Amino acid sequence: MIRKITFVSIAIFVFISSSFGVSRSFAKARLTDFDAVDAYISAKMKELGIPGAALVIVQGDQIVHLKAFGVADASGRPVTPQTPFFTGSTGKSFTALAIMQLVEAGKIKLDAPVQTYLPWFRVANAHASALITVRQLLNQSSGLPHSIGQTQLANTDLSDSAIENNVRALGKVQLSAPPGERYEYSNANYVTLGMIIQAVSGQSYETYIQEHIFQPLDMQNSFTSKTEAQQDGLAVGYQKWFGIAVASPNLPFVRGSLPAGQLNMSIEDFGHYLIAQLNNGSYQGVSVLSPAGIATLHHPDVQMSGSTDYYAMAWEVQHFQDVEVIRHNGQIPGYTTDMILVPEKNLAVAMVMNTFSPMLGIRVSRLPSSVLRMLLGQEVIPGYEFPYMRVIYALVLLVPLLHLIAVLTTLRRLRFWRRSAHFPTRMQVTRYFLFLLIWNTAIAYVLLVILPSTFEANISTVILFQPDIGWVAVVSGIFAIVWGVISTSIGISMLRRTVQSPKIVEQPYVG
């Protein structure tokens, strides 16, 4: 009897001890030190001039940290976890999820040509048009160029046919590579996928996303319309003007690019979405996709150009040291977003900010990944600016000064000629004003044509993303054209005077 009691006692002790050990081990695995994360974010926001931000951290099927920082607009209204933000290209993953839902419903086949669902779909090459598949659009390997996606960000068409209009505009676009040959990131791929969703489902893209993703995931502060998001307290985007963050409440809503990255979401809703992505497509018992479908979306399919990373379906597969992460960021005028899944750690992070500036390079966009590295116990890798951007910035801002010098020099030269007893020869007049014409033409061409093409965009898109540089370029370019016309007119007038005045021939100007 004593032996039995002893055995039972030992068994109970072992059970309690092992249970306690598991609990302690689990506790150690849980994330708890969020104060350091919050302090880091606050310090970086002050350093980088970020007005407002919000962070969500998910572990398993729970939101373990939800935090808002700073202000949502110029009035000082504080950001909350329920404040909607434009989320940029992270919205591509919603389009990819919708496509996979329709695949699982038997309405779409990944390797079917786009023309199966959009018979009118065309690019400039008729043969290539028939080869582009749904999978290639998802993997960014269709050959559609990056530039057309950037250009369409300046398209302010708000009609119900805005998405279709952007897809039909691809009929004049030359592919940058044969379909399926290589990766090239282009918003146009996901705009086309959005059009396929409309054609196959019989619903607008907006309605489909709301009914099949937002509602099942209980995303109550997420919207496909800027107007609706504003009614719910949309955070105002801030743009950098000569280094100063300026509230820009009238930033355009690009409805035609909605499937590529114009959704509005709160960080709390982002947490719901990340839980579904981490948990085989389920959130609180509601499934929006099968485990196999989620695995397909996350699978590394195409190696990204010049990188060891891979593109999946609206997700990038990367490594933070030896840890695989699945992520996608979003950068549109006034907003920066990032979302990162770490399946092996059952962890996910998302962060939204209401500012964006190419001049800051990846100092802002690296903030969310720095938070994740802190959670993983890794060293934070600081962001950096792009040197070429600084050079371009300095050169563009130098142009108005060069204009002023050129105008003052010309006026001084004209004044000298008028007061001098000696007059310039026709060759001197021709040479001087021809140089001015070439100079002004070159300046206008560089600012209005070369500068936008450097960023694979048009001048309207440059203004959207970097308004100070964009407007300086526009004003300086127009001034160069106007001054070129005026100076040429002055030169022609002087040439006529030289023909009429024998004094010019008899007393040529030397100097």
Backbone torsions as a table, in degrees:
resi	resn	phi	psi	omega
1	MET	NA	-44.8	178.9
2	ILE	-63.1	-38.6	179.7
3	ARG	-62.1	-41.1	179.9
4	LYS	-64.7	-43.2	179.5
5	ILE	-62.5	-42.3	178.9
6	THR	-61.8	-43.6	-179.3
7	PHE	-63.1	-45.1	179.8
8	VAL	-63.6	-40.9	-179.8
9	SER	-62.4	-44.4	179.1
10	ILE	-62.8	-42.6	-179.8
11	ALA	-61.5	-44.2	179.4
12	ILE	-63.8	-41.7	179.3
13	PHE	-61.5	-45.0	179.2
14	VAL	-62.1	-42.2	-180.0
15	PHE	-61.8	-47.4	-179.5
16	ILE	-63.6	-43.1	-178.8
17	SER	-62.9	-45.2	-179.3
18	SER	-65.8	-38.9	178.5
19	SER	-64.0	-42.1	178.8
20	PHE	-64.3	-39.2	178.8
21	GLY	-63.5	-42.4	178.1
22	VAL	-61.8	-44.2	-179.1
23	SER	-60.6	-44.5	-179.8
24	ARG	-65.1	-42.2	179.0
25	SER	-61.2	-43.4	179.3
26	PHE	-63.8	-40.1	-179.6
27	ALA	-61.6	-39.4	179.4
28	LYS	-66.0	-32.3	-179.0
29	ALA	-76.0	-20.9	180.0
30	ARG	-73.5	147.6	179.7
31	LEU	-87.4	127.8	-177.3
32	THR	-132.0	-26.0	-173.4
33	ASP	-85.9	74.1	-178.0
34	PHE	-90.8	-15.1	179.8
35	ASP	-61.6	-41.4	179.7
36	ALA	-64.9	-38.9	177.8
37	VAL	-63.2	-48.1	-178.8
38	ASP	-62.7	-40.3	179.1
39	ALA	-65.0	-39.2	178.8
40	TYR	-63.0	-46.1	-180.0
41	ILE	-62.3	-45.6	-179.5
42	SER	-59.7	-42.4	179.9
43	ALA	-65.1	-42.8	-179.0
44	LYS	-68.5	-36.1	177.6
45	MET	-61.6	-42.2	178.7
46	LYS	-65.9	-42.0	-178.8
47	GLU	-65.2	-40.7	-173.1
48	LEU	-98.2	-1.3	179.2
49	GLY	69.6	42.1	178.1
50	ILE	-92.3	114.7	-175.9
51	PRO	-65.5	-46.6	-175.5
52	GLY	-144.4	154.4	179.9
53	ALA	-159.5	166.5	175.3
54	ALA	-151.3	145.8	-174.0
55	LEU	-130.6	140.2	170.5
56	VAL	-131.1	138.7	174.7
57	ILE	-124.0	127.6	-178.2
58	VAL	-114.7	136.6	170.9
59	GLN	-132.5	124.2	-175.9
60	GLY	65.3	-124.4	-179.4
61	ASP	-111.1	25.7	-178.0
62	GLN	-130.7	147.0	167.8
63	ILE	-82.0	118.4	-176.8
64	VAL	-102.1	-14.1	176.8
65	HIS	-153.7	130.2	-179.0
66	LEU	-138.0	118.2	-172.7
67	LYS	-143.7	137.3	176.2
68	ALA	-115.1	148.2	-176.8
69	PHE	-134.1	146.8	167.4
70	GLY	69.8	-155.7	-171.3
71	VAL	-115.6	152.5	-178.5
72	ALA	-94.0	-18.3	179.5
73	ASP	-160.8	-178.7	-175.2
74	ALA	-67.5	-17.1	179.5
75	SER	-75.8	-11.8	-176.9
76	GLY	91.2	7.3	178.2
77	ARG	-58.3	125.4	-176.1
78	PRO	-72.4	146.0	172.0
79	VAL	-70.9	141.5	173.9
80	THR	-124.6	166.7	176.9
81	PRO	-61.9	-15.7	-179.9
82	GLN	-98.9	0.8	-179.2
83	THR	-72.4	123.5	176.9
84	PRO	-72.9	145.0	174.3
85	PHE	-129.4	148.4	164.9
86	PHE	-65.0	136.3	-172.9
87	THR	-115.3	8.5	172.1
88	GLY	56.2	-143.6	-170.2
89	SER	-71.3	-5.1	171.6
90	THR	-62.5	-21.4	177.7
91	GLY	-65.4	-18.7	177.4
92	LYS	-59.3	-33.8	-178.9
93	SER	-67.6	-26.1	175.6
94	PHE	-70.6	-39.1	176.7
95	THR	-64.0	-43.3	179.2
96	ALA	-64.1	-41.3	177.4
97	LEU	-61.0	-43.1	178.8
98	ALA	-62.1	-42.0	178.0
99	ILE	-61.1	-43.9	-179.4
100	MET	-67.1	-32.5	174.4
101	GLN	-61.0	-42.2	-179.5
102	LEU	-72.7	-29.0	173.4
103	VAL	-64.1	-46.8	-178.4
104	GLU	-69.2	-21.6	176.0
105	ALA	-84.2	-0.8	178.9
106	GLY	78.7	15.4	-177.1
107	LYS	-98.4	-15.1	179.9
108	ILE	-137.2	143.8	170.9
109	LYS	-115.0	131.4	-173.7
110	LEU	-60.9	-36.1	-175.9
111	ASP	-96.8	11.6	175.5
112	ALA	-79.7	146.9	175.9
113	PRO	-62.0	149.0	177.3
114	VAL	-56.6	-35.8	-177.9
115	GLN	-65.2	-14.1	174.0
116	THR	-61.6	-35.6	-176.0
117	TYR	-106.7	-23.6	176.0
118	LEU	-129.1	82.2	-175.8
119	PRO	-56.0	-25.9	-177.9
120	TRP	-87.1	-2.1	-176.6
121	PHE	-61.3	130.2	-179.5
122	ARG	-145.7	147.8	160.4
123	VAL	-118.7	-177.4	-173.7
124	ALA	-61.1	-34.8	179.8
125	ASN	-92.1	113.4	-175.1
126	ALA	-62.3	-39.4	-179.6
127	HIS	-64.9	-45.4	180.0
128	ALA	-64.2	-31.9	-179.5
129	SER	-56.8	-37.1	-176.8
130	ALA	-81.0	-11.0	-175.7
131	LEU	-95.2	-23.7	-175.5
132	ILE	-66.7	128.4	-177.6
133	THR	-108.2	166.9	177.4
134	VAL	-61.6	-42.7	-179.5
135	ARG	-60.8	-40.4	179.4
136	GLN	-64.1	-37.4	175.2
137	LEU	-61.7	-45.1	-179.3
138	LEU	-63.3	-37.6	-177.7
139	ASN	-88.9	3.2	-178.1
140	GLN	58.4	40.3	180.0
141	SER	-125.6	23.8	-177.1
142	SER	-77.9	-19.6	-174.2
143	GLY	97.6	-8.4	175.9
144	LEU	-63.9	131.3	-173.8
145	PRO	-76.3	152.7	177.0
146	HIS	-58.8	-37.4	-171.9
147	SER	-61.0	-39.8	-176.8
148	ILE	-67.2	-35.0	177.0
149	GLY	-65.4	-37.5	177.8
150	GLN	-68.5	-45.1	-178.6
151	THR	-59.6	-39.9	-177.5
152	GLN	-70.4	-11.7	175.7
153	LEU	-68.2	-16.6	177.8
154	ALA	-95.0	4.1	-179.8
155	ASN	-85.2	112.7	-174.7
156	THR	-95.4	21.8	177.0
157	ASP	-61.4	119.8	-179.2
158	LEU	-110.2	11.7	-177.7
159	SER	-72.0	165.2	178.7
160	ASP	-65.2	-17.9	-179.6
161	SER	-101.2	17.0	-174.7
162	ALA	-59.5	-43.7	179.7
163	ILE	-64.4	-46.7	179.2
164	GLU	-61.3	-40.2	-180.0
165	ASN	-61.1	-40.0	178.6
166	ASN	-67.3	-37.2	179.2
167	VAL	-70.0	-41.3	178.7
168	ARG	-64.5	-29.1	179.0
169	ALA	-66.3	-16.1	179.0
170	LEU	-70.6	-9.8	-179.3
171	GLY	-61.3	-18.9	179.5
172	LYS	-104.9	4.5	-173.6
173	VAL	-91.5	129.7	174.5
174	GLN	-84.3	132.1	177.6
175	LEU	-68.1	147.8	178.6
176	SER	-86.3	-12.5	178.2
177	ALA	-162.8	157.0	176.4
178	PRO	-60.0	146.7	-179.6
179	PRO	-54.0	130.9	177.1
180	GLY	85.4	-3.2	-174.6
181	GLU	-78.1	-42.8	-176.9
182	ARG	-156.3	166.3	179.1
183	TYR	-79.8	134.7	166.7
184	GLU	-152.1	117.5	-176.0
185	TYR	-67.9	125.0	179.0
186	SER	-148.3	127.6	175.1
187	ASN	-57.5	-28.7	-177.1
188	ALA	-60.0	-30.0	176.9
189	ASN	-60.2	-44.9	-175.0
190	TYR	-82.8	-24.7	170.7
191	VAL	-63.7	-42.4	178.1
192	THR	-63.9	-40.5	176.6
193	LEU	-62.1	-37.9	176.5
194	GLY	-61.1	-38.0	178.2
195	MET	-68.1	-36.3	177.0
196	ILE	-63.8	-41.5	178.0
197	ILE	-58.1	-43.6	178.9
198	GLN	-63.4	-45.0	-176.1
199	ALA	-66.6	-40.1	-174.9
200	VAL	-79.8	-40.4	-175.8
201	SER	-82.8	-22.8	-175.5
202	GLY	77.0	9.5	177.7
203	GLN	-117.0	159.6	172.0
204	SER	-67.7	157.0	178.0
205	TYR	-57.0	-43.6	-178.5
206	GLU	-58.1	-48.8	-177.7
207	THR	-64.4	-41.4	-178.9
208	TYR	-61.3	-48.8	-178.4
209	ILE	-61.8	-41.7	-179.9
210	GLN	-63.7	-45.3	-174.1
211	GLU	-78.6	-32.8	-171.6
212	HIS	-104.7	-10.9	178.7
213	ILE	-128.9	-57.4	-176.8
214	PHE	-59.5	-50.5	-176.1
215	GLN	-67.2	-47.6	179.4
216	PRO	-61.4	-30.9	-178.4
217	LEU	-93.0	10.0	177.2
218	ASP	54.8	45.4	179.3
219	MET	-93.5	83.2	-171.0
220	GLN	-79.0	-16.7	-179.4
221	ASN	-117.3	40.2	179.3
222	SER	-126.2	141.4	-169.2
223	PHE	-144.5	153.2	174.1
224	THR	-103.2	5.4	-177.7
225	SER	-131.0	133.1	177.6
226	LYS	-64.4	-39.5	-179.4
227	THR	-58.9	-46.0	179.1
228	GLU	-65.7	-38.9	179.4
229	ALA	-65.6	-38.3	177.7
230	GLN	-63.2	-38.0	178.2
231	GLN	-66.0	-22.1	179.4
232	ASP	-99.7	9.7	175.9
233	GLY	93.4	32.5	179.0
234	LEU	-45.4	131.7	173.9
235	ALA	-67.5	131.7	179.7
236	VAL	-76.3	135.7	176.8
237	GLY	-76.1	145.0	177.4
238	TYR	-113.8	136.8	176.3
239	GLN	-113.6	151.1	-179.9
240	LYS	-88.3	122.7	173.6
241	TRP	-115.4	103.7	-179.2
242	PHE	53.0	44.0	175.8
243	GLY	88.5	-7.1	-177.7
244	ILE	-106.0	129.5	179.1
245	ALA	-75.2	121.9	-178.1
246	VAL	-119.9	127.9	178.5
247	ALA	-61.6	133.0	-177.5
248	SER	-129.2	78.7	-175.1
249	PRO	-69.0	-16.2	-175.5
250	ASN	-102.2	22.9	175.1
251	LEU	-59.4	139.8	-173.0
252	PRO	-70.4	149.4	169.0
253	PHE	-98.6	118.0	-173.9
254	VAL	-97.0	85.6	-174.5
255	ARG	-61.6	-34.7	-179.1
256	GLY	-66.6	-18.7	177.7
257	SER	-108.5	17.0	-177.7
258	LEU	-53.6	-44.4	-178.8
259	PRO	-68.1	-14.5	-178.7
260	ALA	-97.2	-9.5	178.2
261	GLY	147.0	54.5	177.3
262	GLN	-130.8	20.4	178.8
263	LEU	-76.7	153.9	175.7
264	ASN	-116.1	129.4	-178.8
265	MET	-144.0	151.2	170.6
266	SER	-87.2	160.2	-179.4
267	ILE	-69.2	-30.2	176.4
268	GLU	-63.6	-43.3	177.5
269	ASP	-65.2	-35.8	176.3
270	PHE	-57.2	-38.9	178.1
271	GLY	-60.4	-41.7	177.4
272	HIS	-60.0	-43.4	-178.7
273	TYR	-64.4	-43.7	-179.9
274	LEU	-66.0	-35.7	176.1
275	ILE	-59.8	-44.4	178.6
276	ALA	-63.1	-39.1	179.7
277	GLN	-67.1	-35.3	-179.8
278	LEU	-78.2	-25.9	-170.3
279	ASN	-114.6	48.2	172.7
280	ASN	56.9	33.5	174.4
281	GLY	90.1	7.2	-175.2
282	SER	-115.4	142.7	173.8
283	TYR	-135.0	118.0	-179.9
284	GLN	48.9	45.4	175.7
285	GLY	83.8	-4.1	179.2
286	VAL	-103.1	127.1	-178.0
287	SER	-103.4	131.4	175.5
288	VAL	-106.5	-9.4	178.1
289	LEU	-165.5	154.8	179.3
290	SER	-74.8	160.4	174.7
291	PRO	-56.2	-39.1	178.9
292	ALA	-65.1	-37.7	178.4
293	GLY	-65.7	-42.2	177.1
294	ILE	-62.8	-42.7	179.0
295	ALA	-60.8	-37.9	178.2
296	THR	-65.5	-42.5	179.2
297	LEU	-61.8	-35.4	-174.7
298	HIS	-91.0	-6.5	-173.7
299	HIS	-71.6	130.2	179.2
300	PRO	-70.7	111.3	-172.5
301	ASP	-104.5	-44.7	-171.8
302	VAL	-128.7	128.0	178.0
303	GLN	-69.9	133.5	-178.4
304	MET	-77.2	142.1	-174.7
305	SER	-58.5	131.0	176.9
306	GLY	64.9	28.3	-174.5
307	SER	-149.1	159.4	172.6
308	THR	-91.4	-2.5	179.6
309	ASP	-80.7	162.1	179.4
310	TYR	-123.5	149.0	173.8
311	TYR	-99.5	132.3	176.4
312	ALA	-98.1	-118.9	175.0
313	MET	-122.6	90.3	-176.2
314	ALA	69.3	20.6	173.5
315	TRP	-137.2	145.3	173.6
316	GLU	-105.5	134.5	179.5
317	VAL	-102.1	116.4	-174.8
318	GLN	-130.0	179.2	174.8
319	HIS	-131.8	130.0	169.8
320	PHE	-101.0	97.7	-169.1
321	GLN	59.3	-119.1	-178.0
322	ASP	-99.0	10.9	-177.7
323	VAL	-102.7	123.2	178.0
324	GLU	-78.6	132.0	176.9
325	VAL	-125.6	150.7	178.4
326	ILE	-121.0	119.1	-169.9
327	ARG	-145.3	168.0	167.2
328	HIS	-158.1	138.5	177.4
329	ASN	-108.6	176.7	178.8
330	GLY	-147.4	130.7	-179.8
331	GLN	-138.3	110.8	174.6
332	ILE	-131.1	166.8	-178.0
333	PRO	-51.4	118.7	176.3
334	GLY	91.0	-4.9	-174.2
335	TYR	-146.2	144.4	174.7
336	THR	-133.4	133.9	-176.7
337	THR	-138.6	151.4	172.3
338	ASP	-150.3	145.1	174.7
339	MET	-138.2	136.4	-173.3
340	ILE	-137.8	128.1	175.5
341	LEU	-105.4	138.6	173.6
342	VAL	-126.1	82.6	-173.2
343	PRO	-56.5	-39.3	-176.4
344	GLU	-68.8	-20.1	176.9
345	LYS	-103.4	-0.4	-177.9
346	ASN	55.5	43.5	-170.1
347	LEU	-132.2	147.1	175.1
348	ALA	-149.6	149.6	-179.4
349	VAL	-137.0	141.0	171.2
350	ALA	-140.3	147.8	179.2
351	MET	-145.9	139.5	176.7
352	VAL	-122.7	143.9	179.1
353	MET	-139.0	145.0	-178.0
354	ASN	-100.6	52.6	170.5
355	THR	-157.7	155.5	173.0
356	PHE	-157.6	137.6	176.3
357	SER	-150.8	121.2	175.6
358	PRO	-58.3	-28.1	-178.5
359	MET	-64.4	-24.6	179.3
360	LEU	-85.4	2.9	178.8
361	GLY	58.2	-127.8	179.8
362	ILE	-109.6	23.2	177.9
363	ARG	-67.7	-37.4	177.3
364	VAL	-80.3	-49.8	-173.9
365	SER	-65.7	-20.4	-179.9
366	ARG	-83.4	-8.6	-177.0
367	LEU	-58.3	-48.0	179.2
368	PRO	-61.3	-40.9	179.7
369	SER	-68.3	-29.4	175.6
370	SER	-65.9	-38.2	176.3
371	VAL	-61.0	-44.4	-179.6
372	LEU	-63.2	-41.4	179.3
373	ARG	-61.6	-37.5	175.8
374	MET	-61.1	-42.9	-179.9
375	LEU	-66.4	-31.4	179.6
376	LEU	-85.1	-2.3	-179.2
377	GLY	76.0	21.3	-180.0
378	GLN	-98.5	162.1	177.5
379	GLU	-71.8	135.0	178.7
380	VAL	-72.8	131.5	177.7
381	ILE	-98.1	114.6	-176.2
382	PRO	-66.0	149.1	175.7
383	GLY	-75.2	171.3	-178.8
384	TYR	-147.8	163.2	176.3
385	GLU	-95.6	158.4	178.0
386	PHE	-89.7	117.6	-177.6
387	PRO	-55.2	-39.0	-177.6
388	TYR	-64.7	-29.1	177.7
389	MET	-67.7	-39.3	177.2
390	ARG	-63.5	-40.3	179.0
391	VAL	-63.9	-47.5	178.9
392	ILE	-60.8	-44.0	-179.8
393	TYR	-58.2	-48.4	-178.4
394	ALA	-64.0	-42.6	-177.6
395	LEU	-66.3	-42.2	-179.7
396	VAL	-65.0	-41.3	179.0
397	LEU	-70.5	-19.6	178.0
398	LEU	-77.2	-23.9	-175.7
399	VAL	-58.3	-46.4	178.4
400	PRO	-56.9	-36.6	177.2
401	LEU	-65.2	-41.8	178.3
402	LEU	-64.4	-38.5	175.5
403	HIS	-59.2	-46.8	-179.0
404	LEU	-60.8	-45.0	179.1
405	ILE	-61.7	-43.4	-178.8
406	ALA	-63.2	-43.0	-179.8
407	VAL	-65.6	-46.6	180.0
408	LEU	-63.1	-39.0	178.6
409	THR	-64.2	-42.6	179.7
410	THR	-65.7	-44.1	178.8
411	LEU	-62.9	-39.1	178.0
412	ARG	-64.9	-41.4	179.1
413	ARG	-64.7	-43.5	179.2
414	LEU	-63.0	-41.4	178.8
415	ARG	-62.0	-42.1	179.2
416	PHE	-63.2	-44.3	-179.0
417	TRP	-63.1	-40.3	-178.6
418	ARG	-66.6	-37.2	-176.2
419	ARG	-85.2	-18.7	-175.5
420	SER	-77.5	148.4	175.1
421	ALA	-74.8	-17.3	-179.4
422	HIS	-106.8	141.6	-177.6
423	PHE	-112.2	149.6	178.8
424	PRO	-70.5	154.4	175.6
425	THR	-77.6	167.4	177.5
426	ARG	-61.3	-37.6	179.5
427	MET	-63.8	-41.2	179.1
428	GLN	-65.2	-42.4	178.1
429	VAL	-63.7	-46.0	-179.3
430	THR	-61.0	-46.8	-178.6
431	ARG	-62.0	-44.0	-176.4
432	TYR	-65.5	-48.1	-175.7
433	PHE	-79.6	-23.9	173.0
434	LEU	-67.4	-39.0	176.0
435	PHE	-61.2	-43.1	178.5
436	LEU	-61.6	-41.8	179.9
437	LEU	-63.0	-45.5	179.7
438	ILE	-64.2	-43.4	180.0
439	TRP	-59.3	-49.8	-177.4
440	ASN	-68.3	-37.3	176.8
441	THR	-63.1	-42.8	-179.7
442	ALA	-64.5	-43.5	179.9
443	ILE	-61.5	-46.9	-179.8
444	ALA	-61.5	-41.7	-178.4
445	TYR	-66.2	-43.1	-179.6
446	VAL	-64.4	-45.0	-175.7
447	LEU	-73.4	-39.0	-173.0
448	LEU	-96.5	-16.9	-177.9
449	VAL	-120.5	-56.8	-175.4
450	ILE	-66.6	-45.9	-178.9
451	LEU	-57.1	-51.9	178.2
452	PRO	-61.1	-40.1	-177.8
453	SER	-66.6	-26.8	175.7
454	THR	-59.4	-33.7	179.7
455	PHE	-100.7	14.8	178.9
456	GLU	52.4	48.8	-177.8
457	ALA	-148.2	-177.0	171.3
458	ASN	-108.8	174.6	-174.6
459	ILE	-64.2	-31.3	178.0
460	SER	-62.7	-40.2	178.7
461	THR	-68.8	-38.0	176.7
462	VAL	-59.8	-43.2	178.6
463	ILE	-61.5	-38.9	179.8
464	LEU	-63.4	-44.9	-174.2
465	PHE	-84.8	-34.7	-179.2
466	GLN	-139.6	78.8	-169.7
467	PRO	-61.6	-35.2	-179.1
468	ASP	-63.6	-49.5	178.3
469	ILE	-64.9	-42.7	-178.3
470	GLY	-60.1	-47.2	-178.3
471	TRP	-72.1	-35.7	175.0
472	VAL	-62.1	-41.2	179.0
473	ALA	-63.7	-43.6	-179.5
474	VAL	-64.5	-50.6	-177.9
475	VAL	-63.3	-43.0	-180.0
476	SER	-67.3	-38.6	179.1
477	GLY	-65.4	-43.3	178.8
478	ILE	-66.2	-40.5	177.9
479	PHE	-61.0	-40.9	179.2
480	ALA	-60.6	-41.0	178.9
481	ILE	-65.1	-47.8	-178.6
482	VAL	-63.6	-46.3	-179.6
483	TRP	-67.3	-32.1	175.8
484	GLY	-63.2	-41.5	178.3
485	VAL	-66.6	-45.6	-178.7
486	ILE	-63.2	-48.2	-178.0
487	SER	-64.9	-35.6	177.4
488	THR	-66.2	-39.7	177.4
489	SER	-62.8	-41.3	177.2
490	ILE	-62.1	-42.9	179.6
491	GLY	-62.4	-42.5	179.1
492	ILE	-64.0	-41.5	178.4
493	SER	-60.5	-43.1	179.9
494	MET	-66.9	-36.2	178.1
495	LEU	-63.3	-38.8	177.4
496	ARG	-63.4	-38.7	179.5
497	ARG	-66.6	-37.5	-179.7
498	THR	-66.5	-32.1	178.4
499	VAL	-68.6	-38.4	-176.1
500	GLN	-80.3	-22.2	-174.1
501	SER	-101.8	112.4	178.5
502	PRO	-66.4	-20.1	-178.1
503	LYS	-62.7	-30.7	-177.4
504	ILE	-69.4	-37.5	-179.6
505	VAL	-73.3	-40.8	-175.7
506	GLU	-72.8	-34.3	-176.3
507	GLN	-126.7	72.7	-178.8
508	PRO	-63.1	144.8	179.6
509	TYR	-78.8	135.2	177.7
510	VAL	-123.1	131.8	176.3
511	GLY	146.3	NA	NA
